[in-house]
Amino acid sequence: MMMKSAFVLITLAMLAGTSNLAIAQTSDGVLTVATIGELPTLDAMQTPTDIVLTVDQHIFETLYTYDAQWKSVPLLAAAMPKISDDGLTYRIPLREGVKFHDGSDFDSKDVVASLKRWMNVNSKGKQVATIVDSLTVDGDHAVIIKLKSRYAPLLATLSQSSIILPSEKVADTLTDFIGTGPYMLKERKPDQYTQLVRFDGYRSPEGEPNNYAGKREAVAKEIRFVPVPDANTRVEGLISGQFDFADSLPVSAYERIEKSGNAKPVIFKDAGWVSLNMNMKQGLLVKKPLRQAVQAALNSSDMMLAAFNDQRFFSVDGAFFPKGSFWHTDAGVVRYGEGDPDTAAKLLKDAGYDGTPLRLLTSRQYEFHYKIGEVAKAYLEAAGFKVDMQVVDWATLTTRRADPKEWDIFITHSNFPGDPTTINTITDSYPGWYVSDQKTKAVSAYMDATSDDAKQKAWEGIQTVIYDDAPLYKVGNFNALSGISASISGYTPTYWPHFWNVSPKK
């Protein structure tokens, strides 16, 4: 899973004034960034994990990217696509004058070669490949994608990991990591660092910075990503000045960073959401009224407070996308809030619940999963369920949840994706096996949509159906903590932290 997203970007300690990009100057400084671990690869098509995308976005670019509402907007594309009346043909114009790090010109042949590789090796790309009829060049500065059927998520899927490479460098296994981004790869030493340096030939898109969209300036001469798997070591390195930025820090470190004087804590709002996913294929929760009883019984506020211990780090909202998102809506939200044991008990009685234990699967490797599980167990028992809470390591949980005989509910967390149909639960084959006629109809209506208004209306229908079918219970949204040197300016929090437009310490 992709394990982060956000729609409202904040920092509790306002970072030493965002730099004015109109007068920003390039610097000979270096930014040292402590990441959660070693990169498995620099090939985002093969492994589009958070840590890979964090580094890769400085080297490579995609045709489209996400703005602050997580709508897809042009990056290497010159404009939004022209879509035929039947919704099956997309003509995408390309920016001119863009160069790769090797000095070659970016053109339509590079896009076609790169997207064909993406459709062959990437999981999302393979999904797109099933509905693509043809992908062709239209002169040097446009490509045409013809679809077999309408596919509303197309631009969203083209906004992540479908990196554009020089056509001459496209191969099954990449050996040359050459992109069009503001930084280029200089050296990578596994378990030590990945060193990027400014690409002086970079051509930035226009517009004010807006999440990943708008102007990108390589202010720092160099960015060095250092793998630091231990979170406490990242905290100590940030406070001591060894690191300019430290990602994914424990929330317990907030006050220490704030009081250090050398660094400032950064809260990234709505980094993800937590859910209790229910088994619709086999066992107790095959019955919809029992799944709805689970919804009615739970108290989201108490679960999130137990998990995060501080209201700065979570919010409670039944909508599947947070406020500020293009996709936020309250449509269909029912049986969500502070727990209603009477309603839950009635649903249990009407469904003929016979006292069979509800198997609740969680893990302590994500401590907040475990704490949510403890509170959920108490509320479910208060409503009349018998609960068998099984605590296992995460690897065992992911193995066990693949077997419908082994569980009734498992706890997990996800990021907020750029497109609603990429929410894991909507996929028929995701553990939980959410299959229903009304879901199929609602998703089909979304896939047929071509305008933003039509997509929003269709998504409202999907969310309404999800609450009625009750394949899961959304607990709440959580925020993420990172930290930055007090002498750094221009940093704006984003889901995948990026360091263009950031001025290093002098």
Salt bridges, closest charged atoms under 4 A:
GLU38 OE2 - ARG188 NH2 3.06
ASP43 OD2 - ARG117 NH2 2.64
GLU61 OE2 - ARG216 NH1 3.35
GLU96 OE1 - HIS141 NE2 3.93
ASP105 OD1 - LYS99 NZ 2.56
ASP138 OD2 - ARG91 NE 2.74
ASP176 OD2 - LYS169 NZ 3.41
GLU187 OE2 - LYS189 NZ 3.97
GLU222 OE2 - ARG224 NH2 3.05
GLU236 OE2 - ARG256 NH1 2.49
ASP244 OD1 - LYS505 NZ 3.19
ASP247 OD2 - LYS4 NZ 3.16
GLU255 OE2 - ARG312 NH2 2.72
ASP270 OD2 - LYS269 NZ 3.43
ASP310 OD2 - ARG312 NH2 2.66
ASP317 OD2 - HIS328 ND1 3.86
ASP330 OD1 - HIS328 NE2 3.91
ASP350 OD2 - LYS346 NZ 2.91
GLU367 OE2 - ARG364 NH2 2.86
GLU381 OE2 - LYS377 NZ 2.81
ASP403 OD1 - LYS405 NZ 3.17
ASP408 OD2 - ARG359 NE 3.02
ASP428 OD1 - LYS439 NZ 2.35
ASP452 OD2 - LYS71 NZ 3.41
ASP468 OD2 - LYS288 NZ 2.96
ASP469 OD1 - LYS288 NZ 3.67
